Amino acid sequence: MQHIQETIQRLRMSPRPIILIDIDGVMQDNIHRLPHICEVVDGKERKKKKPDWATYVSLAEHDTPGAFCAAVQKLQLIAKPVYLTARVDTMVRPWLVERIRELTREPYPITIMREPQDNGGKYESASTYKRRATQALLDARIPILFAVDDSHKNCLMFQELGIVTLRLYNHLDSTRLTY
């Protein structure tokens, strides 16, 4: 997790607390891509047994601005947004950083993404990766004001770590909104 250590060094220079913000489903409306990885069963969204992650990722450039973009523009006055995504950092970071700049008018967005070699190159769930990254921030005593994610599982994980959490989404059901 070399990238997270570099990010921690950058964040130590800021006097403001941070807000952890998910990208897919929060900053970007990815509803058009979801059929490649999810299906609706009995009215509930579930991961497909054989998700097509390659197609899902390749279509990200067609996402529209998500539900939280306008709020981030205002929140930048009191906290530093940090975009925490489980996407793998393989030539995506420059495009994604530029996209976040466009969506939020934030000049120097900080993104935390999986490195291809994280966890020995083994695939781990988004919540497992985000837990490791968030725990590293907490261990470094980086103050986290709150977290925003569209995943119920991720929101529960943040809550377990003692972080106030808001579930904000563009496409999920509204059974639990805040934690």
C-alpha positions, -999 to 999 in steps of 0.1 A, spaced: 0 0 0 27 24 -10 2 48 -25 -17 51 7 15 60 26 22 88 0 -14 100 4 -10 101 42 21 123 38 1 147 16 -28 148 41 -6 155 71 2 189 55 -35 199 55 -51 214 87 -86 203 76 -102 170 84 -110 147 54 -142 133 40 -139 99 24 -160 98 -8 -168 69 -31 -167 75 -68 -189 49 -87 -225 54 -77 -218 86 -57 -196 110 -77 -205 93 -110 -238 79 -119 -229 44 -131 -264 30 -135 -259 23 -172 -230 0 -163 -246 -20 -135 -263 -47 -158 -228 -59 -165 -221 -68 -128 -255 -69 -111 -290 -82 -116 -323 -76 -99 -337 -106 -81 -370 -103 -61 -367 -65 -63 -332 -64 -48 -299 -58 -66 -274 -86 -64 -240 -92 -79 -240 -116 -109 -224 -150 -105 -202 -141 -135 -199 -103 -136 -183 -87 -166 -159 -64 -148 -139 -55 -180 -170 -41 -197 -182 -24 -165 -149 -5 -162 -145 3 -199 -178 21 -199 -170 45 -170 -162 73 -194 -199 75 -202 -210 81 -166 -229 113 -158 -223 134 -127 -235 118 -96 -256 129 -67 -229 142 -44 -210 165 -68 -226 198 -59 -222 191 -21 -185 184 -25 -180 218 -40 -194 233 -8 -178 209 16 -143 217 3 -145 248 25 -145 228 57 -129 195 48 -106 179 23 -124 154 0 -105 122 -4 -119 99 -31 -116 63 -19 -124 38 -46 -118 1 -50 -109 6 -86 -75 -8 -95 -49 19 -104 -37 9 -138 -35 39 -161 -69 51 -148 -57 76 -122 -50 105 -146 -83 102 -163 -102 98 -130 -84 127 -114 -93 149 -144 -129 137 -142 -131 146 -105 -117 181 -112 -144 185 -138 -172 174 -115 -161 193 -84 -139 222 -96 -114 209 -71 -79 218 -84 -59 190 -66 -82 160 -58 -67 132 -38 -77 97 -49 -69 64 -31 -71 35 -54 -60 -1 -52 -26 -8 -65 -23 -39 -88 0 -55 -63 -21 -47 -32 -28 -78 -11 -3 -99 -30 -22 -94 -62 -52 -113 -49 -86 -99 -55 -104 -87 -23 -138 -72 -19 -143 -35 -20 -151 -33 17 -120 -53 26 -98 -29 5 -116 2 18 -112 -11 54 -75 -15 50 -71 19 34 -93 36 60 -75 19 89 -42 31 76 -56 67 77 -69 62 112 -36 47 123 -18 78 109 -42 99 130 -57 116 99 -90 131 111 -120 117 92 -151 139 94 -174 114 77 -176 89 48 -200 88 19 -206 56 -1 -234 39 -21 -227 4 -7 -246 -8 23 -217 -31 31 -191 -3 29 -212 19 51 -215 -7 77 -177 -11 76 -171 26 81 -195 26 110 -177 -3 126 -145 18 124 -164 46 143 -168 69 112 -200 88 107 -214 75 74 -238 87 48 -252 64 22 -257 84 -9 -264 67 -42 -278 72 -77 -293 38 -81 -297 17 -50 -328 12 -29 -334 35 0 -336 11 29 -307 26 49 -296 62 42 -274 72 72 -254 52 98 
